[in-house]
Every structure is written in structure tokens, then in C-alpha cells.
Amino acid sequence: MDEQRSAAAPSRRQRRTEHTQARLLDAATAVFLARGYDELTLAEVTERADLGTGTLYLHFRDKRSLYEAVVRRALASLYQRWQRSAGAGDSRAERVLAMVRVTIEFLTEHPELARLCLLDGPSVESWLVDDIAAVIATFLDGPQPELRASLIIGVALAAGRHYVRNDRAPGARPLLETTLAFCAGGLAGTERPARPNRSPRKRAA
């Protein structure tokens, strides 16, 4: 019985840790969106989360690490959305374009968060593009898949910046269609060709 309790204790502790981190990230997201990165103070975050400053520093070393955790949580949500959108019969190119689609849809559905992540906060693209491109590259054939994956994700993020920088013009639908068409052009010819079913013609005598 004692062994069972001992084994269960870390799980309860982990749940408490995750719950505390979620409260801090919820509060930080709300304050970042309301005040912007530069104006946010950690005191505002802990007050909104109803937690002590010492508790925040147990989980995040400073405002920058808190901000990056907010962005990573948004990225995790986007990744889960992509996974749910995948169809069993989707080709590799279709899976890549699905990631572009959910990225654009996510950014246009949450323009304030998009502005925070892409314009107003510290640059995150050095690791954000790398993290997403590492996944996208596994769906690409041909030369330099990591480079092409980075270019595709860079296009999607550039479209998001254009959307929020220009007061959401063009609209979400034209933005999505233009970005998908551009990325589809970049993917053209990158998949392994299907093996033909018919036999090759015999050479003429």
C-alpha cells in the first residue's frame, strides 16, 4: 500500500505543477493581449493568476521565458489541430498544405494573438520555424527538405504578419487561398511519382 502511495505521489505532484503552469499561462496570455509585451509586469500576471511571485519564478525565469511558453502552448494547439485535420488517405503534399491551412486559419481566427507572436513580442521565428519545419520536412521528398519546409512555414507566417499589419486585409479567405496556392506551387514535383500500372511500350523494330 505504501509503495502504491509512493508511486502515485509524483503523478499528483505533476498534476499540481501542470495546473499551476496553466493558471500562469492563462493569466499571462490575457495580460499580454491586453497590455502588450513591453507593458506587462510579472506582478500583474501573478495577481491575475492569484499566485505568489515566488511561485511564478519556480516555473519561469523571467518575462521572456513566460512569453515563449505562451507561444509554445499556442503552437501545441496548432499542432493538435493539424493532427485532427489529417485524413488517412492524404498524400504527403496534402499533409503539408493542411499544416499551412491550419496555421493561416489559426492566425486569422486569433488576430490579437497573431499580432503578439508575429509583430509585438520578441522574435520567436528562430526556433518557431525550426520546430515546425522539422515536422514538415518528414513529409517532403527530394533535395533539401529542411530548407523547403522552412520556406513553406516562413510563407505562412509572413501571410499572418501581412494580415495583422494591414488591419486584416485581405480577408481571411483570400489570404488562405493565396497562401495555399503559393505553397502548392513550391510543392509541385516534390513527391515521389507513382509507379505506372501499364507496361512501357516496346521499342519499334
Residue pairs with C-beta under 8 A, 6 or more apart in sequence:
17 59
20 51
20 55
20 59
21 59
21 69
23 49
23 50
23 51
24 45
24 46
24 49
24 51
24 55
24 56
24 59
24 60
24 66
25 66
25 69
25 70
25 73
26 49
27 45
27 46
27 48
27 49
28 40
28 45
28 66
28 67
28 69
28 70
29 70
29 113
30 48
31 40
31 44
31 45
31 48
32 40
32 67
32 70
32 116
32 121
33 112
33 113
33 116
35 44
36 116
36 120
37 63
37 67
37 116
37 120
37 121
37 122
40 63
42 53
42 56
42 62
42 63
42 66
43 53
45 56
45 66
46 52
46 53
46 55
46 56
49 56
56 66
60 66
60 69
64 122
67 121
67 122
68 124
71 117
71 121
71 124
71 128
74 106
74 110
74 113
74 117
75 128
75 131
75 132
77 106
78 102
78 103
78 106
79 135
81 102
81 106
82 98
82 99
82 102
85 98
85 101
85 102
86 95
86 98
87 94
90 98
91 191
92 139
92 140
92 141
92 191
93 139
93 184
93 187
93 190
93 191
95 139
96 136
96 139
96 140
96 149
96 152
96 183
96 187
97 180
97 183
97 184
97 187
99 132
99 135
99 136
99 153
99 156
100 152
100 153
100 155
100 156
100 179
100 180
100 183
101 176
101 180
103 153
103 156
103 157
103 160
104 156
104 159
104 160
104 172
104 175
104 176
104 179
104 180
105 172
105 176
106 114
107 114
107 118
107 159
107 160
107 163
107 164
108 114
108 160
108 163
108 168
108 172
108 175
108 176
109 172
111 163
111 164
111 168
114 160
114 163
114 164
115 164
117 124
118 157
118 160
118 161
118 164
119 161
119 164
119 165
125 154
125 157
128 157
129 150
129 153
129 154
129 157
130 150
132 149
132 153
133 146
133 149
133 150
133 152
133 153
134 146
134 149
135 149
136 149
136 152
136 153
137 145
137 146
137 148
137 149
138 145
140 148
140 149
140 187
140 190
141 190
141 191
141 192
142 148
142 189
142 190
148 186
148 190
151 186
152 183
152 186
152 187
155 179
155 182
155 183
155 186
156 179
156 183
159 175
159 178
159 179
162 175
163 169
163 170
163 172
163 175
170 178
